[in-house]
Structures are given as structure tokens and as C-alpha cells.
Amino acid sequence: MTTKDKVARRKLSLLALATDLGNVSKACRLVGYSRQQFYEIRRNSQTAACPRA
């Protein structure tokens, strides 16, 4: 597993943890990201998942 894969997995686990906990701030504290980073990650994951025509 490359470093890129590890970072991507950590970011996806942050999104999943926030969903499970229902609390973004708590998930960010546990994983070590800021809330601003969380929302950037979420926005990027949503735009990457939606193919453009």
C-alpha cells in the first residue's frame, strides 16, 4: 500500500466516523484533522464521485 493509499483510506475513515458518530467535531478530534479539512475532504469526495457530462 502506497502513502497515497494510506492517506486516502484515512480520509475516508474520517468521513465514515463522522457519519457513525453524528458529530463532525468529535470525529475530527479523534482522527487529528480540523473541521475545515473535514469539509474540504467531504467536498472533494462528493465532486470526485459525481462524473461530469
WOKAVEN-V101125 format. One record per helix or strand of 2 or more residues. SS is the DSSP state (helix for helix, strand for strand). FROM is the first residue (numbers start at 1). TO is the last residue. If there is no record, write none. Layout:
# WOKAVEN-V101125
SS|FROM|TO  SS|FROM|TO
This chain:
# WOKAVEN-V101125
helix|3|21  helix|24|31  helix|35|49
